[in-house]
Amino acid sequence: MAAYGDVFGSILLLSFGMFTLLSGAFTAYFGAGKSRKIGLGLSILGMLALILFAGFTWGGIQALRALGVSWDSKVVMEGVVAVVAATVGAFLALGLFLVSIMRA
């Protein structure tokens, strides 16, 4: 059985990377001047976090493999599926709530 810290760390790093990358791309595209530079920096930070996530999960980074730092990819994917399922459930509940409020 995997340690809870592995699941927590992997999902934390994955969500941080994805949302930092997306918010950075949004800021870089719609921002102006200094905001575009900040958005580009956020996008780069998000990409680095996702590369680190992939390295921890699938062992693609040789330095991490040499240190013995890795997460069980099966456990990580189970955690990702659980987060996706929770997100879909939350959006369905929110949609039902909005439809019921609009109909009232």
C-alpha positions in Angstrom: 0.0 0.0 0.0 1.3 3.4 -0.9 2.0 6.1 1.6 -0.6 8.9 1.7 2.2 11.4 1.3 2.9 10.0 -2.2 -0.7 10.4 -3.3 -0.9 13.9 -1.7 2.4 15.0 -3.2 1.6 13.7 -6.7 -1.9 15.2 -6.9 -0.6 18.5 -5.4 2.2 18.7 -8.0 0.0 17.7 -10.9 -2.8 20.2 -10.0 -0.3 23.0 -9.3 1.4 22.4 -12.6 -1.8 22.2 -14.7 -3.4 25.3 -13.1 -0.2 27.4 -13.1 0.3 26.5 -16.8 -3.3 27.3 -17.7 -3.5 30.6 -15.7 -0.1 31.7 -17.1 -1.2 31.0 -20.6 -4.5 32.9 -20.0 -2.6 35.8 -18.5 0.0 35.9 -21.3 -2.7 35.8 -24.0 -5.1 38.4 -22.5 -2.7 40.5 -20.5 -0.8 43.6 -21.6 2.8 44.7 -20.9 4.1 43.4 -17.6 1.2 41.0 -17.2 2.3 39.1 -20.3 5.8 38.6 -18.9 4.3 37.3 -15.6 2.0 35.0 -17.5 5.0 33.6 -19.5 6.8 33.0 -16.2 3.8 31.2 -14.7 3.5 29.1 -17.8 7.2 28.1 -17.6 6.8 27.3 -13.9 3.8 25.1 -14.7 5.7 23.2 -17.4 8.6 22.6 -15.0 6.2 21.3 -12.3 4.5 18.9 -14.9 8.0 17.7 -16.0 8.9 17.1 -12.4 5.6 15.2 -11.9 6.3 13.0 -14.9 9.8 12.4 -13.6 8.6 11.3 -10.2 5.7 9.2 -11.6 7.3 7.5 -14.6 11.0 7.8 -13.7 12.0 9.8 -16.8 14.5 11.9 -15.0 17.7 9.9 -14.4 18.9 12.0 -11.4 15.6 11.2 -9.6 15.9 7.5 -10.4 19.4 7.5 -9.0 18.2 9.1 -5.8 15.5 6.5 -5.5 12.7 9.1 -5.6 9.7 7.8 -7.4 6.0 7.4 -7.0 4.0 4.3 -7.9 2.4 5.2 -11.2 -0.6 2.9 -10.6 -1.4 4.7 -7.3 -0.9 8.1 -8.8 -3.3 7.3 -11.7 -5.9 6.1 -9.2 -5.5 9.4 -7.4 -5.9 11.3 -10.7 -9.0 9.3 -11.6 -10.5 10.0 -8.1 -9.9 13.8 -8.5 -11.4 13.8 -12.0 -14.4 11.9 -10.7 -14.9 14.3 -7.8 -14.6 17.3 -10.2 -17.2 15.8 -12.6 -19.5 15.1 -9.7 -19.1 18.6 -8.3 -19.9 20.1 -11.8 -23.0 17.9 -12.1 -24.2 18.9 -8.7 -23.6 22.6 -9.5 -25.4 22.2 -12.8 -28.4 20.6 -11.1 -28.4 23.3 -8.5 -28.3 26.1 -11.1 -31.1 24.5 -13.2 -33.3 24.0 -10.2 -32.8 27.6 -9.1 -33.5 29.0 -12.6 -36.7 27.0 -12.8 -38.0 28.2 -9.5 
